[in-house]
Amino acid sequence: MSDILIRDWIDEDLPAIRHITWETWVATYATFIPVTDLRSYFDKEYAIEALREFLRSAANRGLLALVADVPAAFMRTHWEEKELRFYVSSLYVLPEHQGHGLGGLLMAAAEQHAVKWSADAIWLGVMEQNVRTLEWYRKQGFIFVEEAPFVMGNSTVNHFIGFKKIQTDRL
């Protein structure tokens, strides 16, 4: 897939980030979280200004995957100094682009970035009902070791939190 480009977000990408988020959420979460709850969380956490604020921190990074110059997937990462953990806080691929390797390319970029923080693992959370994604992460080598509630609007779902050790010698 030579027509794929992974790059850092720029301000002009934020509407596309919102579009990818919403389309992916509706396709993935609407079977177990009411759309009204998705919308209230989306309007707060993925507002343009909230996304700009996210990028203002040096501990955060946004990566965008473009297919033939069209935004198709994105990732948000965060270095949590208190926990000494590198997190993938979001990874969303438009439904029509799933299964084409974009998630794997974004995860590889995250591994490279995690090494810059001297991290030895990547951490992330996945909703329990998001079975397809949970299995994908397990195939990528993630081990889930914690559970926590995740609240979207008036809905609370179980969230599995796990990690994948990274091999710093191969990066």
Residue pairs with C-beta under 8 A, 6 or more apart in sequence:
1 67
1 100
1 101
3 67
3 68
4 65
4 66
4 67
4 101
4 102
4 105
5 65
5 66
5 69
6 63
6 64
6 65
6 66
6 105
6 106
6 109
7 63
7 64
7 66
8 61
8 62
8 63
8 64
9 17
9 51
9 55
9 62
9 63
9 64
9 74
11 52
13 62
13 64
13 71
13 74
14 48
14 51
14 52
15 48
16 64
16 71
16 74
17 46
17 51
17 62
17 64
17 71
17 74
18 42
18 46
18 48
18 51
19 71
20 71
20 72
20 73
20 74
20 92
20 93
20 94
21 42
21 46
21 74
21 90
21 92
22 42
22 46
23 94
23 95
24 92
24 93
24 94
24 95
25 38
25 42
25 92
26 35
26 38
27 95
28 130
28 132
28 133
29 38
29 127
29 129
29 130
29 152
30 38
31 129
32 127
32 129
32 157
33 152
33 153
33 155
33 157
34 153
34 154
34 155
36 153
37 152
37 153
37 154
37 155
38 152
38 153
39 153
40 152
40 153
41 152
41 153
44 50
51 62
54 60
54 62
54 76
55 62
57 78
59 78
59 79
59 80
59 81
60 76
60 77
60 78
60 79
61 76
61 77
61 78
61 113
62 74
62 75
62 76
62 77
63 74
63 75
63 76
63 77
63 106
63 109
63 110
64 71
64 73
64 74
65 71
65 72
65 73
65 74
65 75
65 93
65 102
65 105
65 106
66 72
67 97
67 100
67 102
72 93
72 94
72 97
72 102
73 91
73 92
73 93
73 94
73 97
73 102
73 103
73 106
74 90
74 91
74 92
74 106
75 88
75 90
75 91
75 92
75 106
75 107
75 109
75 110
76 88
76 89
76 90
76 91
77 86
77 87
77 88
77 89
77 110
77 113
77 114
78 86
78 87
78 89
79 85
79 86
79 87
79 117
79 119
80 86
80 87
84 119
85 119
85 121
85 123
85 163
86 110
86 113
86 114
86 117
86 119
86 121
86 122
86 123
87 122
87 123
87 124
88 107
88 110
88 122
88 123
88 124
89 124
91 103
91 106
91 107
91 124
93 102
93 103
103 136
104 140
107 122
107 140
110 122
111 122
111 166
111 171
112 171
114 121
114 122
114 166
115 166
115 168
115 171
119 166
120 165
120 166
120 168
121 163
121 164
121 165
121 166
122 163
122 164
122 166
123 161
123 162
123 163
124 137
124 142
124 161
124 162
124 163
125 148
125 150
125 159
125 160
125 161
125 162
126 133
126 134
126 137
126 144
126 159
126 160
126 162
127 150
127 157
127 158
127 159
127 160
128 134
128 147
128 157
128 158
128 159
128 160
129 157
129 158
134 144
134 160
137 162
137 164
138 144
140 164
141 164
141 165
142 162
142 163
142 164
143 162
143 163
143 164
144 160
144 161
144 162
145 161
145 162
145 163
146 160
146 161
146 162
147 158
147 159
147 160
147 161
148 158
148 159
148 161
149 156
149 157
149 158
149 159
150 156
150 157
150 158
150 159
